[in-house]
Amino acid sequence: MTNQENSVCVVMVPFPAQGHLNQLLHLSRIILSYGFPVHYVSTSTHNSQAIARVHGWDPAAVAGFHFHDCQVPPFCSPPPNPDAAIKFPSHLQPCFDACWHLRKPVAELLRTLSSRARKVIIIHDSIMGSVVQDAGSIPNAESYGFHTVSAFTLFFFIWESMGKPQVNTEMPDVPSLEGCFTQDFLDFIAMQHKYLDVNAGSIYNTSKVIEGTYLDLLRENTKRKQHWALGPFNPLTVPEEDGCSGNRHHCLEWLDKQAANSVLYVSFGTTTTMGDEQIHELAIGLGRSNQKFMWVLRDADKGDVFNGEVRRPDLPKGYVDSVKEKGLVVRDWAPQLEILAHPAIGGFISHCGWNSCMESITMGVPIGAWPMHSDQPRNAVLITKLLKVGITIKDWAHRDEIVTAAVVEEAVRRLMASEEGEEVRKRASELSGAVRQSVGEGEVYSKEWDSFITHIIK
């Protein structure tokens, strides 16, 4: 790389929630591999959170990033409410609101970098537009919005906001947005999106192999912008950790003892809190299914994951002992990418957050879809109805109902021990293979990356 090209630096501005921090951290690793300096900017708490939860690659690689710990005024970090009518993590709103205060330190950093570099490229979460708004006043800076949701979900948001114009593709039925977000967060998104018009383009953590139709529709309906599908961001080959160093999570050693494709992984992400009644029904259903399972049971993250007590949801009395021959309950944060990459995993009950969907697709693991909030109900449609790499466990139309133990038991058996499950597993494996093939030299992935890198260095 020439000195001139090397004088391009890249600034990452993530949104302060795990699924968002993680995607831009993965993207930072790829951009660093092209030889560009990468500056990752967030609060000190969220930078620490991103680093502590690196998974799927050597954590030492983050030493190559420049982390900028910005201070924001103290914010309230209440516990999640398992009984909330809307499952969106409204307890994180004070944390989201505090990020308005990142505008000033980010502007100062951009001005400093712009005086040293030929070009400053800002890649910011699409809901952090207000924080990078000063980029427009810096002549050698360009900003790019990064969308952490699927192209499918984003297209439907845009298409509905345009009044559902005629398009040349059959439109599947998608759930309404009712119950997906709180009004406070919808107002927050609307405010942030006002700043996206200045972007030089949009970046997605997806692939044409997975969502080509909807990437094309986005291009057609937002013609002024450049679009790059640069995914998958997560590594496709997960390195074997050195068990002797004590770094390997204990759950992986449990998986080592299980047969191939025999274990169901159950996890609802970092922003989901289940009520006690639903936890009880899920526990009983998993136990009765007679399938091996690993269940990550933890409360949603707080705004500061390092501070304060975390609720430890109750399980039925004696449950852990009663299932110990076939089940493992993990109570702390778990390295999901390593788990999904493990040959013992044969299915994944998931909330269908986009991180989880992409990780599951790339690792060839079929999904039992149980959406909770945000973009998840629409991602569930993509996974089950269009890609056909999953089955529905909880339909969004029944979001206010408890999923009974009997329904859980039946769904687990369908996914793990039925002809239907085998078909879905086969399709998941085929899609994973197609995505992996697309990452080869000269294939669609490298063409997208070549286009993006050529664009930012010109």
Secondary structure, 3 states (H helix, E strand, C coil): CCHHHHCEEEEEECCCCHHHHHHHHHHHHHHHHCCCCEEEEEEHHHHHHHHHCCCCCCHHHHHHCEEEEECCCCCCCCCCCCCCCCCCCHHHHHHHHHHHHHHHHHHHHHHHHHHHCCEEEEEEEHHHHHHHHHHHHCCCEEEEEEECCCHHHHHHHHHHHCCCCCCCCCCCCCCCCCCCCCHHHHHHHHHHHCCHHHCCEEEECCCHHHHHHHHHHHHHHCCCCEEEECCCCCCCCCCCCCHHHCCCCHHHHHHHCCCCCCEEEEECCCCCCCCHHHHHHHHHHHHHCCCEEEEECCCCCCCCCCCCCCCCCCCCCCHHHHCCCCEEEECCCCCHHHHHHCCCEEEEEECCCHHHHHHHHHHCCCEEECCCCCCHHHHHHHHHHHCCCEEECCCHHHCCCCCCHHHHHHHHHHHHCCHHHHHHHHHHHHHHHHHHHHCCCCCHHHHHHHHHHHHHHC
